[in-house]
Amino acid sequence: MTRFNLRMPEDLYARAKTAADADDRSLNSWLVSLVRQAVDSGETPDRPGGDPASPAPLRGSGHSSRS
C-alpha cells in the first residue's frame, strides 16, 4: 500500500471527517472509496463525462509554492 500526505483546508477536513463518521468509516477509508469511485466511473467533478481531453479548470489564486 502506498502512503502520501494530503493537505486540505481545515473546514474541508472537518466536513470530510463528519461525512466519514456518518458513513461509519475512517476518514482514510472514506477517501479511498471516493477515489476508487471516481477512477472506476471515469468521471471527476471537474471533467463531466470523464473527458480526459478537456483540462480541469484552475482553482485558487493561481499561485503555487512550486517553482
Beta strands, then each sheet from edge to edge (+ up, - down):
end
